[in-house]
Amino acid sequence: GNIALFITDDWIFIPAFEKNGFITKLDMYVCEEVCRHQRKEKDNNNHVVPVSVNLSRINFYNENLYKEVLGLLAKYELTSDDIKLEITESAYEDNPQDLIMAIHTLQKYGFKVLMDDFGSGYSSLNMLKDCCFDILKIDMKFMDDLEQSERASNIIYTIIQMAKNLEIETVVEGVENEKQYEMLKSMGCDNIHLFGGDFKNLVDSAERDA
């Protein structure tokens, strides 16, 4: 039957699931649901954009991960362009060499790999040096002080420019108003994810008219 998951504080359940191994099943369940959704959208002739699937570090150390994901794509007649795979930087702290190999293997099969919450931990620059990510998702906490703090603004700008020099796309989530949107746009951020319906509609309308 259908499974409904109601999750609030992920920091509570993820360590437990990683310890008992259930996290790998949960990851694959989420991945399959995304594939099912993408297939349905294609069947309805809707415009389909890739959906990011956040995988646990345990799964990234699984040498058969790429086979399992490719199997799901084949089942739903999709390609690696239809999903993206996402990992948080904490994975690097545990086992950097295995993570580097996993990223390389996934990219070899056409997947784009994202680094989530860039800047939230202590290993960001080392990880960026060693791992060839396709996309950086900048930690949302930077958005809290973007408008008030020149220091925070300069840090975000520097991250975006550094990513450009490394030919890595950037994503910022949690943008709440037009001023933040315009600031990030002027900094050269590649993808700005908006929070809030009215503002989102305003920007979408402006971009359609451009």
C-alpha positions in Angstrom: 0.0 0.0 0.0 0.9 3.7 0.1 3.3 4.8 2.7 3.0 8.3 4.2 6.0 9.8 6.0 5.5 12.7 8.4 8.9 13.9 9.4 9.7 17.0 11.5 13.2 17.1 13.0 15.4 15.1 10.6 18.4 15.4 13.0 16.5 13.1 15.4 15.6 10.2 13.1 18.4 10.2 10.5 21.2 9.1 12.8 19.0 6.3 14.1 18.0 5.2 10.6 21.7 5.3 9.5 22.6 3.1 12.5 20.0 0.4 11.8 20.4 0.5 8.0 16.8 1.6 7.3 18.1 4.8 5.7 19.0 3.0 2.5 15.5 1.7 2.1 14.1 5.2 2.8 16.4 6.7 0.2 15.4 4.3 -2.4 11.7 4.7 -1.6 12.0 8.5 -2.0 14.0 8.0 -5.2 11.3 5.7 -6.6 8.5 8.1 -5.7 10.4 10.9 -7.6 10.8 8.6 -10.6 7.1 7.7 -10.4 6.2 11.4 -10.3 8.5 12.2 -13.3 7.0 9.4 -15.4 3.5 10.7 -14.6 4.4 14.2 -15.6 5.8 13.0 -18.9 2.8 10.8 -19.6 0.6 13.9 -19.1 2.8 15.8 -21.6 3.8 18.3 -18.9 7.1 20.2 -18.9 9.5 18.1 -16.7 12.4 19.6 -14.9 15.0 17.4 -13.0 14.1 16.8 -9.3 16.8 16.5 -6.7 16.9 13.5 -4.4 18.8 14.0 -1.2 20.7 10.7 -0.4 22.2 9.8 2.9 26.0 9.5 3.3 25.5 5.8 3.9 24.0 5.3 0.5 26.9 7.3 -1.2 29.3 4.7 0.2 27.2 1.9 -1.4 29.2 0.8 -4.4 26.0 -0.5 -6.0 24.2 2.9 -5.7 24.5 3.8 -9.3 23.1 0.4 -10.4 20.1 0.7 -8.1 19.3 4.3 -9.3 19.8 3.3 -12.9 17.4 0.3 -12.3 14.7 2.7 -11.1 15.2 5.0 -14.1 14.9 2.0 -16.5 11.7 0.8 -14.7 10.0 4.2 -15.3 11.6 4.8 -18.7 13.6 7.8 -17.5 17.2 9.0 -18.0 19.8 10.5 -15.7 18.7 13.9 -16.9 15.4 13.5 -15.0 16.8 13.5 -11.5 19.8 14.9 -9.6 21.5 13.4 -6.6 22.3 15.4 -3.5 24.6 14.9 -0.6 25.4 17.0 2.5 29.0 18.0 3.2 29.1 16.0 6.4 29.6 12.9 4.3 33.1 14.1 3.4 34.2 14.1 7.0 33.5 10.4 7.4 35.1 8.8 4.4 36.4 11.3 1.8 38.0 8.8 -0.6 34.9 6.7 -1.0 32.8 9.8 -1.5 35.1 11.1 -4.2 34.9 7.7 -6.0 31.1 7.6 -5.7 30.7 11.1 -7.2 33.0 10.2 -10.1 31.0 6.9 -10.8 27.7 8.7 -10.7 28.9 11.4 -13.0 30.2 8.8 -15.4 26.7 7.5 -15.8 25.3 11.0 -16.5 24.1 12.1 -13.1 24.5 15.6 -11.8 25.7 15.6 -8.2 24.8 18.4 -5.8 26.5 19.5 -2.6 23.7 20.5 -0.1 24.1 23.2 2.6 27.5 24.4 1.5 29.1 26.5 4.2 27.3 24.8 7.1 30.2 22.7 8.3 34.0 22.7 8.6 35.1 20.8 5.6 33.5 22.8 2.8 36.7 24.1 1.1 38.6 20.8 1.4 35.5 19.0 0.0 35.2 21.5 -2.8 38.9 21.0 -3.7 38.7 17.2 -3.8 35.1 16.5 -5.1 34.0 17.6 -8.5 30.4 18.6 -7.8 28.2 19.9 -10.5 26.1 22.2 -8.3 26.5 23.9 -4.9 23.4 24.7 -2.8 24.5 27.5 -0.5 23.4 27.1 3.1 20.1 28.9 3.8 21.4 30.4 7.0 23.4 32.9 4.9 20.0 34.4 3.8 19.2 35.5 7.4 21.6 38.4 7.3 21.9 39.0 3.6 20.2 42.4 3.6 21.6 43.7 6.9 25.1 42.4 6.9 27.7 43.5 4.3 29.9 40.8 5.6 27.3 38.1 4.9 26.7 39.6 1.4 30.4 39.6 0.6 30.7 35.9 1.7 27.8 34.8 -0.6 29.3 36.8 -3.5 32.7 35.2 -2.9 31.2 31.7 -2.8 29.3 32.3 -6.1 32.4 33.7 -7.9 34.5 30.8 -6.6 32.0 28.3 -7.9 32.0 30.1 -11.3 35.7 29.8 -11.5 35.4 26.1 -10.8 32.6 25.8 -13.4 30.0 24.8 -10.7 26.4 26.0 -10.8 25.1 27.7 -7.7 21.7 27.5 -6.0 20.3 29.6 -3.2 17.1 28.5 -1.4 14.7 30.4 0.9 14.7 33.8 -0.8 11.8 35.7 0.7 11.6 39.1 -1.0 12.4 40.9 -4.2 15.5 42.7 -2.7 17.1 39.4 -1.8 16.3 38.1 -5.3 17.8 41.1 -7.0 20.9 41.0 -4.8 21.6 37.3 -5.7 20.8 37.9 -9.3 23.3 40.7 -9.4 25.9 38.5 -7.8 25.5 35.9 -10.6 23.7 33.2 -8.7 22.6 30.6 -11.3 19.4 29.3 -9.6 17.3 31.2 -7.0 14.6 29.3 -5.3 11.9 31.5 -3.9 9.9 31.2 -0.7 6.4 32.6 -0.6 3.5 32.5 -3.1 2.9 36.1 -4.0 6.6 37.0 -4.6 7.1 33.8 -6.5 4.2 34.6 -8.9 5.6 38.2 -9.3 9.0 37.0 -10.4 7.7 34.1 -12.5 5.5 36.6 -14.4 8.4 39.0 -14.9 10.6 36.3 -16.2 7.9 35.0 -18.6 7.5 38.6 -20.0 11.3 39.1 -20.4 
